[in-house]
Amino acid sequence: MSEHTTQPRAVAVGVLKGGFAKTTTAINLARELAHRNESALVIDLDDNGHMTQNLGFTAQYEAETNHVHEVLLEDGDPSEGIVSVVDGMDLLPAHRDLEDVQTQLKNAMGGSTRLNARVVEPLLGDEYDYIVVDCPANQGKLNENALYATNNLIIPVRPETGYDSGIHNTVNRLVKEARQYFELDILAVVPSGLSQRLDQDRRDRALLEEINSMGIADSVVPNFCRISDDDWAAIDDGTYDGPLPGIRYRSAIDDANDAGLPLRDYDDSCDQLSCYGELAAIVETGGVVREREVMA
């Protein structure tokens, strides 16, 4: 039996590497949390503003008023900058001057605790059941704020060059350093954008082997990408009949991003929604609930 309990929770989605589906993961995780519950807020702290602009809020990203600055540095009301994405899911947009916010936070009293004190604590459990933070892909005060405010991290990864260093740098330079000062749990490591066969020595397989061989794999690898020794044997001898592990490449996911919508609102028949649904369940319960024992 799991000791996890469903409760309002905040989570950061972050990795020290660009191009690893961080924003796509954050958008669809927040959407599934909103779908399964009453409400979810997603906060875009990435200075490139991909989430904000992809969702159709370029005007807010380029606006004269920087609401993240107002909230974190001027004690402004976060609700004044929040916009509605779809029913039940709201967004606190990024701004083109987030780098300036990061610079000023270095010299601010409690510069790493502002997001928690001024956004997460006031809103979580009252205005929103869940809060998801899309982190920047670099170290700094904005990342520190996200991790301190949530105490929970999901690490997305794709079968791209440097995936191994992306995982290791995130664990060693973000997670381990943060744990010197506050509690921080890795809720999940999430591979996405997989498309290649697993019975051949290609990057998709190497990535899945990497995350499934981690010492903490059984507590952080979701069921949809957890692979046992028996599974690998079946994959190699051609008898594996289970679903392909990981979030698989689907044109609908890319098309949803191009349309400025979460996947559910673009194509609710996409078979990969179940993976984002499991991620939402992991956030709801505060950890992976294993469906079966995995020997790896």
C-alpha positions in Angstrom: 0.0 0.0 0.0 1.3 3.5 -0.8 1.8 6.0 1.9 1.2 8.9 -0.5 -1.9 11.0 0.0 -3.7 13.3 -2.4 -3.4 17.0 -1.4 -2.8 20.4 -2.9 0.8 20.4 -4.1 3.2 22.5 -6.1 5.8 21.1 -8.5 8.6 22.4 -10.6 9.4 21.0 -14.0 13.1 21.6 -14.7 16.3 20.3 -16.3 19.6 22.1 -17.0 19.4 21.5 -20.7 17.3 23.1 -23.5 15.2 21.1 -25.9 14.1 18.4 -23.5 10.3 19.0 -23.7 10.3 20.9 -20.4 7.6 23.4 -21.5 5.5 20.8 -23.2 5.6 18.6 -20.1 4.7 21.5 -17.8 1.7 22.6 -20.0 0.2 19.2 -20.3 0.8 18.3 -16.7 -0.9 21.4 -15.5 -3.8 20.8 -18.0 -4.3 17.2 -16.7 -4.2 18.4 -13.1 -6.9 21.0 -13.9 -8.9 18.3 -15.8 -8.7 15.9 -12.9 -9.4 18.4 -10.2 -10.9 21.9 -9.9 -8.0 24.2 -10.9 -4.3 24.5 -11.7 -1.9 27.4 -12.1 1.2 27.2 -14.3 3.9 29.7 -13.7 6.4 30.5 -16.6 9.7 31.4 -15.0 11.7 30.7 -18.2 13.1 33.9 -19.5 12.7 32.7 -23.1 9.0 32.8 -22.6 8.2 29.8 -24.8 5.3 28.7 -22.8 3.8 32.2 -22.5 4.2 32.9 -26.2 3.1 29.5 -27.4 -0.1 29.7 -25.4 -0.9 33.0 -27.2 0.2 35.6 -24.6 3.0 37.3 -26.5 1.4 40.7 -25.6 1.9 39.9 -21.9 5.5 38.7 -22.5 6.3 42.0 -24.3 4.2 44.3 -22.1 5.5 47.4 -20.3 4.4 45.9 -17.0 6.5 43.0 -15.8 4.1 41.2 -13.4 6.8 38.8 -12.2 8.9 41.8 -11.2 5.9 43.4 -9.5 5.1 40.2 -7.5 8.6 39.1 -6.6 10.3 42.5 -6.1 7.5 45.0 -5.4 5.1 42.9 -3.4 2.4 43.1 -6.1 -0.7 41.1 -6.3 -0.1 37.9 -8.4 -3.8 37.8 -9.5 -3.3 41.0 -11.4 -1.0 39.2 -13.9 -2.7 35.8 -14.1 -4.5 34.9 -17.3 -6.9 32.1 -18.2 -5.6 29.5 -20.7 -8.5 27.1 -20.7 -11.3 26.3 -18.3 -9.7 25.5 -14.9 -6.1 26.2 -16.0 -4.5 29.6 -15.5 -1.0 31.1 -16.3 1.3 33.6 -14.7 3.1 34.7 -17.8 6.9 35.2 -18.2 8.2 38.5 -19.3 11.1 39.5 -21.7 12.9 41.2 -18.7 13.0 38.1 -16.4 16.8 38.2 -16.6 16.6 41.6 -14.9 14.4 40.1 -12.2 16.9 37.3 -11.6 19.7 39.9 -11.2 17.8 42.0 -8.7 16.8 38.9 -6.7 20.5 38.3 -6.0 20.5 41.4 -3.8 17.0 41.1 -2.4 16.3 40.0 1.2 15.1 36.4 1.0 15.8 36.4 -2.7 15.2 32.7 -3.0 12.0 32.6 -1.1 9.9 35.2 -2.8 7.9 32.9 -5.1 6.9 30.8 -2.2 5.9 33.7 0.1 4.1 35.8 -2.5 2.6 33.3 -4.9 2.5 29.7 -3.8 1.6 30.1 -0.1 -1.2 32.6 -0.8 -2.7 30.7 -3.7 -2.1 26.9 -3.2 -5.0 25.2 -1.7 -7.2 28.3 -1.8 -7.3 29.6 -5.4 -5.6 26.5 -7.0 -5.5 22.8 -6.2 -2.1 22.5 -7.9 0.7 24.8 -9.1 3.2 23.9 -11.8 6.4 26.0 -12.4 8.2 25.9 -15.7 11.8 26.5 -14.7 14.6 28.2 -16.7 17.2 25.9 -18.1 20.0 27.5 -16.2 21.0 28.0 -12.6 20.1 31.2 -10.8 17.6 32.8 -8.4 14.6 32.1 -10.5 15.4 28.3 -10.4 16.1 28.5 -6.7 12.7 30.2 -6.2 10.9 27.5 -8.1 12.6 24.7 -6.2 12.2 26.3 -2.8 8.5 27.1 -3.4 7.5 23.7 -4.6 9.9 21.2 -2.9 9.1 18.9 -5.7 10.8 18.4 -9.1 9.9 16.6 -12.3 12.9 16.1 -14.7 11.9 15.8 -18.4 14.4 14.3 -20.8 14.5 13.5 -24.5 16.6 11.2 -26.6 18.8 14.1 -27.8 22.5 14.6 -27.7 23.6 15.3 -24.1 20.6 13.6 -22.4 22.9 11.9 -19.9 24.7 15.1 -18.9 21.4 16.9 -18.7 20.1 14.4 -16.1 23.4 14.3 -14.2 23.9 18.0 -14.2 20.3 18.6 -12.9 20.8 16.1 -10.1 24.3 17.2 -9.1 24.0 21.0 -9.7 20.4 21.6 -8.8 19.0 18.9 -6.6 22.0 18.1 -4.5 22.9 21.8 -4.0 19.3 22.6 -3.1 19.1 19.8 -0.6 21.8 21.4 1.5 19.3 24.1 2.4 15.8 22.6 2.1 13.9 19.5 1.3 13.5 18.7 -2.4 11.9 15.5 -3.8 12.4 14.2 -7.4 8.8 13.1 -8.2 9.6 11.7 -11.7 12.1 11.5 -14.5 10.1 11.6 -17.7 11.4 10.6 -21.1 9.4 11.9 -24.1 9.6 12.3 -27.8 10.6 8.7 -28.3 10.0 7.1 -31.7 12.7 4.5 -32.4 12.6 0.7 -31.9 13.8 -0.6 -28.6 15.3 -3.8 -29.9 18.1 -1.9 -31.6 21.1 -0.1 -30.1 19.8 3.4 -30.6 19.4 6.5 -28.4 15.9 5.8 -27.3 16.9 2.5 -25.9 20.1 4.0 -24.3 18.0 6.7 -22.6 15.5 4.2 -21.2 18.3 1.9 -20.0 19.9 4.9 -18.3 16.9 6.0 -16.3 15.8 2.5 -15.5 19.2 1.6 -14.1 19.4 4.6 -11.7 19.5 3.6 -8.0 16.4 5.7 -7.4 14.6 4.4 -10.5 11.8 2.5 -8.7 10.7 5.7 -6.9 11.0 8.2 -9.8 10.4 6.4 -13.1 6.7 6.3 -13.9 4.9 3.1 -14.8 4.6 4.1 -18.4 8.4 4.0 -18.8 9.5 1.5 -16.1 11.1 -1.5 -17.8 12.0 -4.8 -16.1 14.7 -7.2 -17.0 12.0 -9.5 -18.3 10.6 -6.7 -20.4 14.0 -6.1 -22.0 14.4 -9.8 -22.7 11.0 -9.9 -24.4 11.9 -6.8 -26.4 15.0 -8.4 -27.6 13.5 -11.7 -28.6 10.4 -10.1 -30.2 7.8 -11.4 -27.7 7.1 -8.1 -25.9 3.5 -7.2 -26.3 3.1 -4.3 -23.9 2.8 -0.6 -24.7 6.0 1.1 -25.9 7.5 2.8 -22.9 7.9 6.6 -22.5 5.9 9.4 -24.0 6.0 8.6 -27.7 6.3 11.1 -30.5 2.9 12.0 -31.8 2.3 14.7 -34.4 -0.7 15.8 -32.3 1.7 16.9 -29.5 3.7 19.1 -31.9 0.5 20.4 -33.6 -1.0 21.3 -30.2 2.0 23.4 -29.4 1.8 25.1 -32.8 -1.9 25.8 -32.1 -1.2 27.2 -28.7 -3.2 24.6 -26.8 -2.6 21.8 -24.3 -2.9 18.4 -25.9 -6.2 17.6 -24.3 -7.8 20.7 -25.9 -6.3 20.0 -29.3 -6.8 16.2 -29.6 -8.4 14.4 -26.6 -8.1 11.1 -28.4 -4.3 11.1 -28.4 -3.1 7.9 -26.8 -0.3 9.8 -25.0 -2.7 11.7 -22.7 -2.6 8.7 -20.4 1.0 9.3 -19.7 0.4 13.0 -18.8 -2.5 11.6 -16.7 -0.1 9.4 -14.8 2.2 12.3 -14.2 -0.8 14.3 -12.8 -1.5 11.3 -10.5 2.1 11.4 -9.3 1.8 15.0 -8.4 -1.5 14.4 -6.7 -0.1 11.7 -4.5 3.4 13.1 -4.1 5.2 10.1 -5.7 5.1 7.1 -8.1 2.6 4.5 -7.1 4.0 1.3 -8.5 1.6 -1.0 -10.4 3.9 -4.0 -10.2 7.2 -5.0 -8.8 10.1 -4.3 -11.3 13.4 -6.1 -11.2 16.0 -4.1 -13.0 
